[in-house]
Structures are given as C-alpha cells and as structure tokens.
Amino acid sequence: MLKNPLISTIKKIIPATVTIVISKNSKEIRREVLKNLPLSLLPKGRNFKIPKEEINKDGMVQVGGGSGFMVDSDGIIVSNRHVIADLSSKYTVITNDGKKFDASVVARDPISDIAILKIINRNKFPFLKFGNSSKLELGETVVAVGNALGIFQNTVSSGIISGLSRSIAAQIDRKSPVQEIHGLIQTDAAINPGNSGGPLVNLKGEVIGINVAIISGAQNIGFAIPINSVQRDLDDIKKYGRIRRPFLGIHYLIIDENTKDKFNLPVDYGALVISEKPYSLSVIPESPAHYAGLKEKDIILECNGQKISQEKTIGDILENCSADDNLKLKVLRKTKEFETKIILGERK
C-alpha cells in the first residue's frame, strides 16, 4: 500500500514549526486596564486583579500566542507582524519537542505582515528551506501548519492554491490603519486564528508562504504572504541591518468604470492621485512623488511600461521593488500625457 505523500512532507515541516507565546508583566496589564477604562468605571476598575494562578514566578501573564517557523539553524524565526505587534511584551518560543526559549524581535516589516525574531539561547535548530513563490501554479497541493486557535499545537491542514496575486484590506495590528496587502496567495487549506505566522509549504516541504488571514464568514478562503517577500526582508537585514521598504509618497484610487464615471475621467484605467480622506494630502511633501512633480488629480497610466489597473496596481508593482529603485511613470494631466522618472525612497 502506497503512503500518502503528504505524510513525508509533514514530517519535514513539524520539527521547524514553533509556537510563539506572548506574555506581559502583570503590573503593566493592570496599568493599561486602568488607563483605558471609562471614567464611570474607574472606581470598579481599581479593584481589578489578575488571578494568581495566571501569573508566573516572574510576574508575567500569558496574553496571546501565534505560530512561526525556523528559517536557519541559528534560531531565526519568521512570523506575522500582528503576532508580535506589542513592543512591551515578552516572546517565548516553544519548539516541537516542548522546549522553551526566549526570543528577541529582530525586525517588523512596515508594510507587509511580516516579523522576524531570533532565539536568544545559542542552539542549533531544524529549519525549513524556501521555495520560489513566483513560480506557483493554481491547483498546486499545499500544507498549512500552525498553533490553531492558540490551543492545538502543530495542527496540519492541506488544500490547494486557489488564487494568486490577491489583494485584501486588513488592519495588520491594533495601532495600524486599515491598509491593502498585495500579492497574497489564496488557499483553501484551513487557516484558523493562532495559525497566523505558520508556514504554507509545497509537497517538497519548501515554504512558499506565511499563513496570514482568513475572510470572516467565508469557508475555505485563506491567505498567505509569498515567501519571496520574506526572503527580500531577510536579505535587507543582512545587508543593511533593517528592513528597507520602498516609499512613493502618494494617495491614489485605482480607476475602473465606476471611478471614471464618478470623477468624470477620460480613461477607465490607471491610478488617480487623490486622497479619500480630507485631512490627508494626495502628494506627501518632500516625498519621491513630490520631487518627481506629481500633482493632485494626475493619473498614473503606466509604471515601468506596465499598465496600471485593478489587476496590476501600483502596490503590486512596488511589492517587487526596493528603496532607491528607479521607476518610469507615464502620467496623464488633464489632456496631456508625459513621462517622469522617480527614485523610490525608504518607508520609515
């Protein structure tokens, strides 16, 4: 009887997949509770106490958890930014064999939901190899692993790649605004809260994405960040000591038939330089876009020869760019087309 090929794949993944435990000082939690309580509840809030059994010997309380995976033998771990969003929290990594290690945050990607940690103790760890997320095909079998619901460690689910280059609007963490995340892999492999940060792998056991999100109210629609984005961040850290993400400096709307009619535009594609929020500027002062001469109500038709549309947004193009890259834009201003060159900045 032939063995299911998924079994050997799963055996490769599990040893390098970890649980991330988020802890916070009990006194800090109490301060935050009192700070955020409405005035009408403050007298009652001052009696707020954390049960003694939830406080460990160091005065820490577990406040959350997520998943991650090793990407080299020295204990470098990749996870989601929203899993390790709190700067004042302590992060503990639990490996598949139940060992616990303290971890420090190396970097958080300012755009994508990616974070990188490092185990403080000096050990050698099993790790996962990267695949190439730019060569994925619809229907490919994939496996997702993670700490489902924060309870069930090393939960495994399988499915296929259901879509590529998806964009969703999401709030990466509580302090971030809602923003678009571009270039995501869509899968029907079950991804649950707590799976966030775990690996999405192909049948060779190569990581091709990081589990990141699900669509509430829908069935079998999950998303993962392509692993090539993680490789870019790791390369930045090795070269510059930080993650360098490109910055253009405009607010824009992607034009479709509805946008064309609403703003009475001459074209049904491109990016209209405009801010939907009255307190935000369309072109950010002293940004690359400002120095390139872009103005409000300009329409960016093409970027490096690629037509801007719902299928290929500026965000999709920037996803494959680095700070200091040169872009050539074709722009429509009223009735006149022109080209301008722009050097991308670094997002702070």
CORDA-V962637 format. One record per run of one state. SS is the DSSP state (h for helix, s for strand, l for the rest). FROM is the first residue (numbers start at 1). TO is the last residue. If there is no record, write none. Layout:
BEGIN
ss->[SS,SS]
from->[FROM,FROM]
to->[TO,TO]
END
This chain:
BEGIN
ss->[l,h,l,s,h,l,h,l,h,s,l,s,l,s,l,s,l,s,l,s,l,s,l,h,l,s,l,s,l,s,l,s,l,s,l,s,h,l,s,l,s,l,s,l,h,l,s,l,s,l,h,l,s,l,s,l,h,l,s,l,s,l,s,l]
from->[1,5,15,17,26,37,39,46,52,55,56,60,71,76,80,90,95,100,109,115,120,130,131,133,136,141,149,152,172,178,188,199,202,207,215,222,227,241,246,248,250,251,252,255,257,264,271,274,283,284,288,292,299,304,306,308,314,319,326,334,336,344,345,347]
to->[4,14,16,25,36,38,45,51,54,55,59,70,75,79,89,94,99,108,114,119,129,130,132,135,140,148,151,171,177,187,198,201,206,214,221,226,240,245,247,249,250,251,254,256,263,270,273,282,283,287,291,298,303,305,307,313,318,325,333,335,343,344,346,348]
END
